[in-house]
Amino acid sequence: MTHAELETLYEALATKLDAMESQKRKLFLAKLVLLLAQEVGTAGKVVSAMDDAARNLHP
């Protein structure tokens, strides 16, 4: 995936999150991860990606 495609995805995600009620955001993100996990196909890859995403989170 190109940098431009990643930027497009980031913008789409940010727009979607901004448009929904704050109490629905966690559920949306959980559902999104599970749908994408089905596309990835292996639990190990998904867990590794979750670990990467959780690393170095700063407010």
C-alpha distance matrix in Angstrom:
0.0 3.8 6.7 8.2 6.2 6.9 10.3 10.8 10.4 12.6 15.1 15.4 16.1 18.5 20.2 20.7 22.1 24.4 25.8 26.9 30.0 29.4 31.0 28.4 25.3 25.6 26.2 23.2 20.9 22.6 22.2 18.5 18.0 20.2 18.6 15.1 17.0 18.4 15.1 14.3 17.8 19.3 21.0 20.5 16.7 17.2 20.0 18.2 15.4 18.4 20.1 17.3 17.2 21.0 21.3 22.5 22.8 25.0 26.8
3.8 0.0 3.8 5.3 5.1 6.4 8.7 9.9 10.7 12.4 14.3 15.4 16.6 18.4 20.0 21.2 22.6 24.3 25.9 27.6 30.6 30.1 32.1 29.7 26.5 27.1 28.0 25.0 22.7 24.8 24.6 20.9 20.6 23.2 21.5 18.2 20.3 21.9 18.6 17.9 21.5 22.9 24.3 23.7 19.9 20.2 22.8 20.8 17.8 20.6 22.1 18.9 18.5 22.2 22.3 22.8 23.1 24.8 26.5
6.7 3.8 0.0 3.8 5.4 5.1 6.2 8.6 9.9 10.5 12.3 14.2 15.3 16.4 18.3 19.9 21.0 22.3 24.3 26.1 29.0 28.3 30.5 28.6 25.1 25.9 27.3 24.3 21.9 24.4 24.6 20.9 20.7 23.7 22.5 19.2 21.4 23.4 20.5 19.7 23.4 24.4 25.4 24.6 20.9 20.8 23.0 20.9 17.7 20.1 21.3 17.9 17.2 20.7 20.5 20.5 20.6 21.9 23.5
8.2 5.3 3.8 0.0 3.8 5.4 5.0 6.2 8.7 9.8 10.5 12.3 14.2 15.3 16.4 18.3 19.9 21.0 22.6 24.8 27.9 27.6 30.1 28.0 24.7 26.1 27.2 23.9 22.0 24.8 24.7 21.0 21.4 24.3 22.7 19.8 22.5 24.2 21.2 21.0 24.8 26.3 27.3 27.0 23.3 22.8 25.3 23.6 20.2 22.2 23.9 20.7 19.4 22.9 23.2 23.0 22.6 23.7 24.7
6.2 5.1 5.4 3.8 0.0 3.8 5.4 5.0 6.2 8.6 9.8 10.5 12.3 14.2 15.3 16.4 18.3 19.9 21.2 23.0 26.2 26.0 28.2 25.8 22.7 23.9 24.6 21.3 19.5 22.0 21.6 17.8 18.4 21.0 19.1 16.3 19.2 20.6 17.6 17.7 21.4 23.2 24.4 24.4 20.7 20.1 22.9 21.6 18.1 20.2 22.3 19.4 18.1 21.7 22.5 22.9 22.3 23.8 24.8
6.9 6.4 5.1 5.4 3.8 0.0 3.8 5.4 5.1 6.1 8.6 9.8 10.5 12.2 14.1 15.2 16.4 18.1 19.9 21.5 24.4 23.7 25.8 23.7 20.3 21.2 22.4 19.3 17.0 19.6 19.8 16.0 16.2 19.3 18.0 15.0 17.6 19.6 17.1 16.7 20.4 21.7 22.4 22.3 18.6 17.8 20.1 18.7 15.2 17.0 18.9 16.0 14.5 18.1 18.8 19.1 18.5 20.1 21.3
10.3 8.7 6.2 5.0 5.4 3.8 0.0 3.8 5.4 5.0 6.1 8.5 9.8 10.4 12.1 14.1 15.3 16.3 18.3 20.3 23.3 22.7 25.3 23.4 20.1 21.5 23.0 19.8 17.9 21.0 21.2 17.6 18.3 21.5 20.3 17.7 20.5 22.6 20.2 20.1 23.9 25.2 25.6 25.5 22.0 20.8 22.9 21.6 18.0 19.2 21.1 18.1 16.1 19.4 20.0 19.7 18.7 19.6 20.2
10.8 9.9 8.6 6.2 5.0 5.4 3.8 0.0 3.8 5.5 5.2 6.2 8.6 9.9 10.6 12.2 14.2 15.3 16.6 18.8 22.1 22.1 24.6 22.3 19.4 21.2 22.1 18.6 17.3 20.4 20.0 16.4 17.8 20.7 18.9 16.7 20.0 21.6 19.1 19.8 23.4 25.2 25.8 26.3 22.8 21.4 23.9 23.1 19.3 20.5 22.9 20.3 18.1 21.4 22.6 22.6 21.2 22.3 22.5
10.4 10.7 9.9 8.7 6.2 5.1 5.4 3.8 0.0 3.8 5.4 5.1 6.1 8.5 9.8 10.5 12.2 14.1 15.4 16.9 20.1 19.9 22.0 19.6 16.5 18.0 18.7 15.3 13.8 16.8 16.4 12.8 14.0 17.0 15.3 13.1 16.4 18.2 16.0 16.6 20.3 22.0 22.4 23.0 19.7 17.9 20.5 20.0 16.2 17.2 19.9 17.7 15.3 18.5 20.1 20.6 19.2 20.7 21.0
12.6 12.4 10.5 9.8 8.6 6.1 5.0 5.5 3.8 0.0 3.8 5.5 5.2 6.1 8.5 9.9 10.5 12.1 14.2 15.8 18.6 17.9 20.3 18.4 15.1 16.6 18.1 15.0 13.1 16.4 16.8 13.5 14.4 17.8 16.9 14.8 17.8 20.1 18.4 18.6 22.1 23.3 23.2 23.6 20.4 18.4 20.3 19.7 15.9 16.4 18.7 16.4 13.6 16.5 17.9 17.9 16.2 17.3 17.4
15.1 14.3 12.3 10.5 9.8 8.6 6.1 5.2 5.4 3.8 0.0 3.8 5.4 5.1 6.0 8.5 9.9 10.4 12.2 14.6 17.6 17.5 20.3 18.5 15.5 17.8 19.2 15.9 14.8 18.4 18.5 15.4 17.0 20.3 19.0 17.4 20.7 22.7 21.0 21.6 25.1 26.6 26.5 27.1 24.0 21.9 23.9 23.5 19.7 19.9 22.3 20.0 17.1 19.7 21.2 20.9 18.8 19.3 18.8
15.4 15.4 14.2 12.3 10.5 9.8 8.5 6.2 5.1 5.5 3.8 0.0 3.8 5.5 5.1 6.1 8.6 9.9 10.7 12.7 16.1 16.6 19.0 16.6 14.1 16.4 17.1 13.5 13.1 16.5 16.0 12.9 15.2 18.0 16.3 15.2 18.7 20.3 18.8 20.0 23.3 25.2 25.2 26.3 23.3 21.0 23.3 23.4 19.6 19.7 22.6 20.9 17.9 20.5 22.6 22.7 20.5 21.5 20.9
16.1 16.6 15.3 14.2 12.3 10.5 9.8 8.6 6.1 5.2 5.4 3.8 0.0 3.8 5.4 5.1 6.1 8.5 9.9 11.0 14.0 13.9 16.1 13.8 10.8 12.8 13.9 10.5 9.6 13.2 13.2 10.3 12.3 15.4 14.4 13.4 16.6 18.6 17.6 18.6 21.8 23.2 22.7 23.9 21.1 18.5 20.4 20.8 17.1 16.6 19.6 18.2 14.9 17.3 19.6 20.0 17.5 18.7 18.2
18.5 18.4 16.4 15.3 14.2 12.2 10.4 9.9 8.5 6.1 5.1 5.5 3.8 0.0 3.8 5.5 5.2 6.0 8.6 10.3 12.9 12.5 15.4 13.9 10.8 13.3 15.1 12.2 11.4 15.2 15.7 13.3 15.2 18.4 17.8 16.9 19.9 22.1 21.3 22.0 25.2 26.3 25.6 26.5 23.8 21.1 22.6 22.8 19.1 18.4 20.9 19.3 15.8 17.7 19.8 19.5 16.7 17.1 16.0
20.2 20.0 18.3 16.4 15.3 14.1 12.1 10.6 9.8 8.5 6.0 5.1 5.4 3.8 0.0 3.8 5.5 5.1 6.2 8.9 12.2 12.8 15.8 14.1 11.8 15.0 16.1 13.0 13.2 16.9 16.8 14.6 17.1 20.0 18.9 18.5 21.7 23.5 22.6 23.8 27.0 28.5 28.0 29.2 26.5 23.8 25.6 26.0 22.3 21.6 24.3 22.9 19.5 21.3 23.6 23.3 20.4 20.7 19.3
20.7 21.2 19.9 18.3 16.4 15.2 14.1 12.2 10.5 9.9 8.5 6.1 5.1 5.5 3.8 0.0 3.8 5.5 5.2 6.6 10.2 11.2 13.5 11.1 9.2 12.4 12.9 9.6 10.5 14.0 13.5 11.6 14.6 17.1 16.0 16.2 19.4 20.9 20.4 22.0 24.8 26.5 25.8 27.5 25.1 22.1 23.9 24.8 21.3 20.3 23.4 22.5 19.0 20.8 23.5 23.7 20.8 21.6 20.2
22.1 22.6 21.0 19.9 18.3 16.4 15.3 14.2 12.2 10.5 9.9 8.6 6.1 5.2 5.5 3.8 0.0 3.8 5.4 5.5 8.1 8.0 10.6 8.9 6.3 9.6 11.0 8.4 8.9 12.6 13.0 11.7 14.1 16.8 16.6 16.8 19.5 21.5 21.5 22.6 25.3 26.4 25.3 26.8 24.6 21.4 22.7 23.7 20.3 18.8 21.6 21.0 17.3 18.5 21.3 21.3 18.1 18.7 17.0
24.4 24.3 22.3 21.0 19.9 18.1 16.3 15.3 14.1 12.1 10.4 9.9 8.5 6.0 5.1 5.5 3.8 0.0 3.8 5.7 7.9 8.2 11.6 10.8 9.0 12.5 14.1 11.9 12.6 16.2 16.7 15.5 17.9 20.6 20.3 20.4 23.3 25.3 25.1 26.2 29.0 30.2 29.0 30.4 28.1 25.0 26.2 27.0 23.5 22.0 24.6 23.7 20.0 21.0 23.5 23.0 19.6 19.5 17.3
25.8 25.9 24.3 22.6 21.2 19.9 18.3 16.6 15.4 14.2 12.2 10.7 9.9 8.6 6.2 5.2 5.4 3.8 0.0 3.8 6.9 9.0 11.8 10.4 9.7 13.5 14.2 11.8 13.5 16.9 16.6 15.7 18.7 20.9 20.2 20.9 23.9 25.4 25.3 26.9 29.5 31.0 30.1 31.8 29.6 26.4 27.9 29.0 25.6 24.1 27.0 26.4 22.7 23.8 26.6 26.4 23.0 23.1 21.0
26.9 27.6 26.1 24.8 23.0 21.5 20.3 18.8 16.9 15.8 14.6 12.7 11.0 10.3 8.9 6.6 5.5 5.7 3.8 0.0 3.8 6.3 8.4 6.8 6.9 10.7 11.0 9.2 11.5 14.4 14.2 14.1 17.1 19.0 18.7 19.9 22.5 24.0 24.4 26.1 28.4 29.7 28.4 30.4 28.6 25.2 26.4 27.9 24.8 22.9 25.9 25.7 22.0 22.8 25.9 26.0 22.6 23.0 20.8
30.0 30.6 29.0 27.9 26.2 24.4 23.3 22.1 20.1 18.6 17.6 16.1 14.0 12.9 12.2 10.2 8.1 7.9 6.9 3.8 0.0 3.8 5.5 5.5 6.9 10.2 10.8 10.3 12.7 15.0 15.4 16.0 18.6 20.3 20.6 22.0 24.2 25.9 26.7 28.2 30.3 31.2 29.6 31.5 30.1 26.5 27.3 29.0 26.1 23.8 26.5 26.8 23.1 23.2 26.4 26.4 22.8 23.0 20.5
29.4 30.1 28.3 27.6 26.0 23.7 22.7 22.1 19.9 17.9 17.5 16.6 13.9 12.5 12.8 11.2 8.0 8.2 9.0 6.3 3.8 0.0 3.8 5.4 5.4 8.1 9.9 10.1 11.5 13.8 15.1 15.7 17.6 19.7 20.5 21.6 23.5 25.5 26.5 27.5 29.6 30.1 28.1 29.8 28.5 24.9 25.2 26.9 24.1 21.5 23.9 24.3 20.5 20.2 23.3 23.3 19.6 19.6 17.1
31.0 32.1 30.5 30.1 28.2 25.8 25.3 24.6 22.0 20.3 20.3 19.0 16.1 15.4 15.8 13.5 10.6 11.6 11.8 8.4 5.5 3.8 0.0 3.8 5.7 7.0 8.0 9.5 11.3 12.6 13.9 15.4 17.2 18.6 19.9 21.4 22.8 24.7 26.3 27.3 28.9 29.3 27.1 29.0 28.2 24.4 24.5 26.7 24.3 21.4 23.8 24.8 21.2 20.6 24.0 24.4 20.8 21.3 19.0
28.4 29.7 28.6 28.0 25.8 23.7 23.4 22.3 19.6 18.4 18.5 16.6 13.8 13.9 14.1 11.1 8.9 10.8 10.4 6.8 5.5 5.4 3.8 0.0 3.8 5.7 5.4 6.1 8.7 10.1 10.7 12.2 14.4 15.6 16.5 18.3 20.0 21.6 23.0 24.3 26.0 26.7 24.8 27.0 26.0 22.3 22.9 25.1 22.6 20.0 22.9 23.7 20.3 20.2 23.8 24.5 21.2 22.1 20.3
25.3 26.5 25.1 24.7 22.7 20.3 20.1 19.4 16.5 15.1 15.5 14.1 10.8 10.8 11.8 9.2 6.3 9.0 9.7 6.9 6.9 5.4 5.7 3.8 0.0 3.8 5.5 5.0 6.1 8.6 9.9 10.4 12.3 14.3 15.2 16.3 18.1 20.2 21.2 22.2 24.2 24.8 22.9 24.7 23.4 19.8 20.4 22.2 19.5 17.0 19.9 20.4 16.8 17.0 20.4 21.0 17.7 18.8 17.2
25.6 27.1 25.9 26.1 23.9 21.2 21.5 21.2 18.0 16.6 17.8 16.4 12.8 13.3 15.0 12.4 9.6 12.5 13.5 10.7 10.2 8.1 7.0 5.7 3.8 0.0 3.8 5.4 5.2 6.1 8.6 9.8 10.6 12.4 14.3 15.3 16.4 18.7 20.2 20.8 22.5 22.6 20.3 22.1 21.2 17.5 17.6 19.8 17.5 14.6 17.3 18.4 15.1 14.8 18.4 19.5 16.4 18.0 16.9
26.2 28.0 27.3 27.2 24.6 22.4 23.0 22.1 18.7 18.1 19.2 17.1 13.9 15.1 16.1 12.9 11.0 14.1 14.2 11.0 10.8 9.9 8.0 5.4 5.5 3.8 0.0 3.8 5.5 5.1 6.1 8.5 9.9 10.7 12.3 14.2 15.2 16.9 18.8 19.9 21.2 21.7 19.6 22.0 21.3 17.5 18.1 20.7 18.5 15.9 19.0 20.3 17.3 17.3 21.1 22.6 19.7 21.6 20.6
23.2 25.0 24.3 23.9 21.3 19.3 19.8 18.6 15.3 15.0 15.9 13.5 10.5 12.2 13.0 9.6 8.4 11.9 11.8 9.2 10.3 10.1 9.5 6.1 5.0 5.4 3.8 0.0 3.8 5.5 5.2 6.1 8.7 10.0 10.5 12.2 14.0 15.6 16.9 18.3 20.0 21.1 19.6 21.9 20.6 16.9 18.2 20.4 17.7 15.7 19.1 19.8 16.6 17.4 21.0 22.4 19.6 21.4 20.6
20.9 22.7 21.9 22.0 19.5 17.0 17.9 17.3 13.8 13.1 14.8 13.1 9.6 11.4 13.2 10.5 8.9 12.6 13.5 11.5 12.7 11.5 11.3 8.7 6.1 5.2 5.5 3.8 0.0 3.8 5.4 5.0 6.1 8.6 9.8 10.4 12.0 14.4 15.4 16.1 18.1 18.7 17.1 18.9 17.5 13.9 14.9 16.8 14.1 12.0 15.4 16.0 12.8 13.7 17.3 18.9 16.3 18.5 18.1
22.6 24.8 24.4 24.8 22.0 19.6 21.0 20.4 16.8 16.4 18.4 16.5 13.2 15.2 16.9 14.0 12.6 16.2 16.9 14.4 15.0 13.8 12.6 10.1 8.6 6.1 5.1 5.5 3.8 0.0 3.8 5.4 5.2 6.3 8.7 10.0 10.5 12.7 14.6 15.2 16.5 16.8 14.7 17.0 16.2 12.4 13.2 15.8 13.7 11.4 14.8 16.2 13.6 14.1 17.8 19.9 17.7 20.3 20.2
22.2 24.6 24.6 24.7 21.6 19.8 21.2 20.0 16.4 16.8 18.5 16.0 13.2 15.7 16.8 13.5 13.0 16.7 16.6 14.2 15.4 15.1 13.9 10.7 9.9 8.6 6.1 5.2 5.4 3.8 0.0 3.8 5.5 5.2 6.2 8.6 9.7 10.9 12.9 14.3 15.5 16.6 15.2 18.0 17.0 13.4 15.0 17.7 15.5 13.9 17.5 18.7 16.2 17.3 20.9 23.1 20.9 23.5 23.3
18.5 20.9 20.9 21.0 17.8 16.0 17.6 16.4 12.8 13.5 15.4 12.9 10.3 13.3 14.6 11.6 11.7 15.5 15.7 14.1 16.0 15.7 15.4 12.2 10.4 9.8 8.5 6.1 5.0 5.4 3.8 0.0 3.8 5.4 5.1 6.1 8.4 10.0 10.9 12.3 14.3 15.7 14.8 17.2 15.5 12.1 14.3 16.3 13.5 12.6 16.3 16.7 14.3 16.1 19.4 21.5 19.5 22.0 22.2
18.0 20.6 20.7 21.4 18.4 16.2 18.3 17.8 14.0 14.4 17.0 15.2 12.3 15.2 17.1 14.6 14.1 17.9 18.7 17.1 18.6 17.6 17.2 14.4 12.3 10.6 9.9 8.7 6.1 5.2 5.5 3.8 0.0 3.8 5.5 5.1 5.9 8.7 9.9 10.2 12.0 12.7 11.4 13.5 12.0 8.5 10.5 12.6 10.2 9.1 12.9 13.7 11.7 13.5 16.7 19.3 17.7 20.7 21.4
20.2 23.2 23.7 24.3 21.0 19.3 21.5 20.7 17.0 17.8 20.3 18.0 15.4 18.4 20.0 17.1 16.8 20.6 20.9 19.0 20.3 19.7 18.6 15.6 14.3 12.4 10.7 10.0 8.6 6.3 5.2 5.4 3.8 0.0 3.8 5.5 4.9 6.4 8.9 9.8 10.5 11.4 10.2 13.2 12.5 9.1 11.2 14.0 12.4 11.5 15.1 16.4 14.9 16.4 19.7 22.5 21.1 24.2 24.8
18.6 21.5 22.5 22.7 19.1 18.0 20.3 18.9 15.3 16.9 19.0 16.3 14.4 17.8 18.9 16.0 16.6 20.3 20.2 18.7 20.6 20.5 19.9 16.5 15.2 14.3 12.3 10.5 9.8 8.7 6.2 5.1 5.5 3.8 0.0 3.8 5.4 5.4 6.9 9.1 10.2 12.3 12.3 15.2 13.8 11.0 13.9 16.1 14.1 13.9 17.7 18.3 16.8 18.8 21.9 24.5 23.1 26.0 26.6
15.1 18.2 19.2 19.8 16.3 15.0 17.7 16.7 13.1 14.8 17.4 15.2 13.4 16.9 18.5 16.2 16.8 20.4 20.9 19.9 22.0 21.6 21.4 18.3 16.3 15.3 14.2 12.2 10.4 10.0 8.6 6.1 5.1 5.5 3.8 0.0 3.8 5.3 5.0 6.3 8.7 10.7 11.0 13.3 11.1 8.7 12.0 13.6 11.2 11.8 15.5 15.6 14.3 16.9 19.6 22.2 21.2 24.3 25.2
17.0 20.3 21.4 22.5 19.2 17.6 20.5 20.0 16.4 17.8 20.7 18.7 16.6 19.9 21.7 19.4 19.5 23.3 23.9 22.5 24.2 23.5 22.8 20.0 18.1 16.4 15.2 14.0 12.0 10.5 9.7 8.4 5.9 4.9 5.4 3.8 0.0 3.8 5.3 5.0 6.1 7.3 7.3 10.0 8.5 6.1 9.3 11.4 10.0 10.6 13.9 14.7 14.2 16.3 19.0 22.0 21.4 24.8 26.1
18.4 21.9 23.4 24.2 20.6 19.6 22.6 21.6 18.2 20.1 22.7 20.3 18.6 22.1 23.5 20.9 21.5 25.3 25.4 24.0 25.9 25.5 24.7 21.6 20.2 18.7 16.9 15.6 14.4 12.7 10.9 10.0 8.7 6.4 5.4 5.3 3.8 0.0 3.8 5.5 5.2 7.8 8.9 12.0 11.0 9.3 12.6 14.7 13.5 14.3 17.6 18.4 17.9 20.1 22.7 25.8 25.1 28.5 29.6
15.1 18.6 20.5 21.2 17.6 17.1 20.2 19.1 16.0 18.4 21.0 18.8 17.6 21.3 22.6 20.4 21.5 25.1 25.3 24.4 26.7 26.5 26.3 23.0 21.2 20.2 18.8 16.9 15.4 14.6 12.9 10.9 9.9 8.9 6.9 5.0 5.3 3.8 0.0 3.8 5.4 8.7 10.7 13.0 10.9 10.0 13.7 14.9 13.3 14.9 18.1 18.1 17.8 20.5 22.8 25.7 25.2 28.4 29.7
14.3 17.9 19.7 21.0 17.7 16.7 20.1 19.8 16.6 18.6 21.6 20.0 18.6 22.0 23.8 22.0 22.6 26.2 26.9 26.1 28.2 27.5 27.3 24.3 22.2 20.8 19.9 18.3 16.1 15.2 14.3 12.3 10.2 9.8 9.1 6.3 5.0 5.5 3.8 0.0 3.8 6.0 8.2 9.7 7.3 7.2 10.9 11.6 10.5 12.6 15.3 15.3 15.7 18.4 20.3 23.3 23.3 26.7 28.5
17.8 21.5 23.4 24.8 21.4 20.4 23.9 23.4 20.3 22.1 25.1 23.3 21.8 25.2 27.0 24.8 25.3 29.0 29.5 28.4 30.3 29.6 28.9 26.0 24.2 22.5 21.2 20.0 18.1 16.5 15.5 14.3 12.0 10.5 10.2 8.7 6.1 5.2 5.4 3.8 0.0 3.8 6.9 9.0 8.0 8.4 11.5 12.8 12.6 14.4 16.9 17.6 18.2 20.5 22.4 25.7 25.8 29.4 31.2
19.3 22.9 24.4 26.3 23.2 21.7 25.2 25.2 22.0 23.3 26.6 25.2 23.2 26.3 28.5 26.5 26.4 30.2 31.0 29.7 31.2 30.1 29.3 26.7 24.8 22.6 21.7 21.1 18.7 16.8 16.6 15.7 12.7 11.4 12.3 10.7 7.3 7.8 8.7 6.0 3.8 0.0 3.8 5.5 5.6 6.7 8.9 10.3 11.1 12.8 14.6 15.8 17.0 18.8 20.5 24.1 24.5 28.2 30.2
21.0 24.3 25.4 27.3 24.4 22.4 25.6 25.8 22.4 23.2 26.5 25.2 22.7 25.6 28.0 25.8 25.3 29.0 30.1 28.4 29.6 28.1 27.1 24.8 22.9 20.3 19.6 19.6 17.1 14.7 15.2 14.8 11.4 10.2 12.3 11.0 7.3 8.9 10.7 8.2 6.9 3.8 0.0 3.8 5.5 5.1 6.1 8.5 9.8 10.5 12.2 14.1 15.2 16.4 18.4 22.0 22.3 26.0 28.0
20.5 23.7 24.6 27.0 24.4 22.3 25.5 26.3 23.0 23.6 27.1 26.3 23.9 26.5 29.2 27.5 26.8 30.4 31.8 30.4 31.5 29.8 29.0 27.0 24.7 22.1 22.0 21.9 18.9 17.0 18.0 17.2 13.5 13.2 15.2 13.3 10.0 12.0 13.0 9.7 9.0 5.5 3.8 0.0 3.8 5.4 5.2 6.1 8.6 9.9 10.5 12.3 14.2 15.3 16.6 20.3 21.2 25.0 27.4
16.7 19.9 20.9 23.3 20.7 18.6 22.0 22.8 19.7 20.4 24.0 23.3 21.1 23.8 26.5 25.1 24.6 28.1 29.6 28.6 30.1 28.5 28.2 26.0 23.4 21.2 21.3 20.6 17.5 16.2 17.0 15.5 12.0 12.5 13.8 11.1 8.5 11.0 10.9 7.3 8.0 5.6 5.5 3.8 0.0 3.8 5.5 5.1 6.2 8.7 9.9 10.5 12.2 14.3 15.4 18.9 19.8 23.5 25.9
17.2 20.2 20.8 22.8 20.1 17.8 20.8 21.4 17.9 18.4 21.9 21.0 18.5 21.1 23.8 22.1 21.4 25.0 26.4 25.2 26.5 24.9 24.4 22.3 19.8 17.5 17.5 16.9 13.9 12.4 13.4 12.1 8.5 9.1 11.0 8.7 6.1 9.3 10.0 7.2 8.4 6.7 5.1 5.4 3.8 0.0 3.8 5.4 5.0 6.2 8.6 9.8 10.4 12.3 14.3 17.7 17.9 21.6 23.6
20.0 22.8 23.0 25.3 22.9 20.1 22.9 23.9 20.5 20.3 23.9 23.3 20.4 22.6 25.6 23.9 22.7 26.2 27.9 26.4 27.3 25.2 24.5 22.9 20.4 17.6 18.1 18.2 14.9 13.2 15.0 14.3 10.5 11.2 13.9 12.0 9.3 12.6 13.7 10.9 11.5 8.9 6.1 5.2 5.5 3.8 0.0 3.8 5.4 5.0 6.2 8.6 9.8 10.5 12.4 16.1 16.5 20.2 22.5
18.2 20.8 20.9 23.6 21.6 18.7 21.6 23.1 20.0 19.7 23.5 23.4 20.8 22.8 26.0 24.8 23.7 27.0 29.0 27.9 29.0 26.9 26.7 25.1 22.2 19.8 20.7 20.4 16.8 15.8 17.7 16.3 12.6 14.0 16.1 13.6 11.4 14.7 14.9 11.6 12.8 10.3 8.5 6.1 5.1 5.4 3.8 0.0 3.8 5.4 5.1 6.2 8.6 9.9 10.7 14.3 15.5 19.2 21.9
15.4 17.8 17.7 20.2 18.1 15.2 18.0 19.3 16.2 15.9 19.7 19.6 17.1 19.1 22.3 21.3 20.3 23.5 25.6 24.8 26.1 24.1 24.3 22.6 19.5 17.5 18.5 17.7 14.1 13.7 15.5 13.5 10.2 12.4 14.1 11.2 10.0 13.5 13.3 10.5 12.6 11.1 9.8 8.6 6.2 5.0 5.4 3.8 0.0 3.8 5.4 5.0 6.1 8.6 9.9 13.1 13.7 17.4 19.8
18.4 20.6 20.1 22.2 20.2 17.0 19.2 20.5 17.2 16.4 19.9 19.7 16.6 18.4 21.6 20.3 18.8 22.0 24.1 22.9 23.8 21.5 21.4 20.0 17.0 14.6 15.9 15.7 12.0 11.4 13.9 12.6 9.1 11.5 13.9 11.8 10.6 14.3 14.9 12.6 14.4 12.8 10.5 9.9 8.7 6.2 5.0 5.4 3.8 0.0 3.8 5.4 5.0 6.1 8.6 12.0 11.9 15.6 17.7
20.1 22.1 21.3 23.9 22.3 18.9 21.1 22.9 19.9 18.7 22.3 22.6 19.6 20.9 24.3 23.4 21.6 24.6 27.0 25.9 26.5 23.9 23.8 22.9 19.9 17.3 19.0 19.1 15.4 14.8 17.5 16.3 12.9 15.1 17.7 15.5 13.9 17.6 18.1 15.3 16.9 14.6 12.2 10.5 9.9 8.6 6.2 5.1 5.4 3.8 0.0 3.8 5.5 5.2 6.2 10.0 10.9 14.7 17.3
17.3 18.9 17.9 20.7 19.4 16.0 18.1 20.3 17.7 16.4 20.0 20.9 18.2 19.3 22.9 22.5 21.0 23.7 26.4 25.7 26.8 24.3 24.8 23.7 20.4 18.4 20.3 19.8 16.0 16.2 18.7 16.7 13.7 16.4 18.3 15.6 14.7 18.4 18.1 15.3 17.6 15.8 14.1 12.3 10.5 9.8 8.6 6.2 5.0 5.4 3.8 0.0 3.8 5.5 5.3 8.5 9.8 13.5 16.4
17.2 18.5 17.2 19.4 18.1 14.5 16.1 18.1 15.3 13.6 17.1 17.9 14.9 15.8 19.5 19.0 17.3 20.0 22.7 22.0 23.1 20.5 21.2 20.3 16.8 15.1 17.3 16.6 12.8 13.6 16.2 14.3 11.7 14.9 16.8 14.3 14.2 17.9 17.8 15.7 18.2 17.0 15.2 14.2 12.2 10.4 9.8 8.6 6.1 5.0 5.5 3.8 0.0 3.8 5.5 7.9 7.8 11.3 13.7
21.0 22.2 20.7 22.9 21.7 18.1 19.4 21.4 18.5 16.5 19.7 20.5 17.3 17.7 21.3 20.8 18.5 21.0 23.8 22.8 23.2 20.2 20.6 20.2 17.0 14.8 17.3 17.4 13.7 14.1 17.3 16.1 13.5 16.4 18.8 16.9 16.3 20.1 20.5 18.4 20.5 18.8 16.4 15.3 14.3 12.3 10.5 9.9 8.6 6.1 5.2 5.5 3.8 0.0 3.8 6.5 6.1 9.8 12.2
21.3 22.3 20.5 23.2 22.5 18.8 20.0 22.6 20.1 17.9 21.2 22.6 19.6 19.8 23.6 23.5 21.3 23.5 26.6 25.9 26.4 23.3 24.0 23.8 20.4 18.4 21.1 21.0 17.3 17.8 20.9 19.4 16.7 19.7 21.9 19.6 19.0 22.7 22.8 20.3 22.4 20.5 18.4 16.6 15.4 14.3 12.4 10.7 9.9 8.6 6.2 5.3 5.5 3.8 0.0 3.8 5.7 9.2 12.5
22.5 22.8 20.5 23.0 22.9 19.1 19.7 22.6 20.6 17.9 20.9 22.7 20.0 19.5 23.3 23.7 21.3 23.0 26.4 26.0 26.4 23.3 24.4 24.5 21.0 19.5 22.6 22.4 18.9 19.9 23.1 21.5 19.3 22.5 24.5 22.2 22.0 25.8 25.7 23.3 25.7 24.1 22.0 20.3 18.9 17.7 16.1 14.3 13.1 12.0 10.0 8.5 7.9 6.5 3.8 0.0 3.8 6.2 9.9
22.8 23.1 20.6 22.6 22.3 18.5 18.7 21.2 19.2 16.2 18.8 20.5 17.5 16.7 20.4 20.8 18.1 19.6 23.0 22.6 22.8 19.6 20.8 21.2 17.7 16.4 19.7 19.6 16.3 17.7 20.9 19.5 17.7 21.1 23.1 21.2 21.4 25.1 25.2 23.3 25.8 24.5 22.3 21.2 19.8 17.9 16.5 15.5 13.7 11.9 10.9 9.8 7.8 6.1 5.7 3.8 0.0 3.8 6.8
25.0 24.8 21.9 23.7 23.8 20.1 19.6 22.3 20.7 17.3 19.3 21.5 18.7 17.1 20.7 21.6 18.7 19.5 23.1 23.0 23.0 19.6 21.3 22.1 18.8 18.0 21.6 21.4 18.5 20.3 23.5 22.0 20.7 24.2 26.0 24.3 24.8 28.5 28.4 26.7 29.4 28.2 26.0 25.0 23.5 21.6 20.2 19.2 17.4 15.6 14.7 13.5 11.3 9.8 9.2 6.2 3.8 0.0 3.8
26.8 26.5 23.5 24.7 24.8 21.3 20.2 22.5 21.0 17.4 18.8 20.9 18.2 16.0 19.3 20.2 17.0 17.3 21.0 20.8 20.5 17.1 19.0 20.3 17.2 16.9 20.6 20.6 18.1 20.2 23.3 22.2 21.4 24.8 26.6 25.2 26.1 29.6 29.7 28.5 31.2 30.2 28.0 27.4 25.9 23.6 22.5 21.9 19.8 17.7 17.3 16.4 13.7 12.2 12.5 9.9 6.8 3.8 0.0
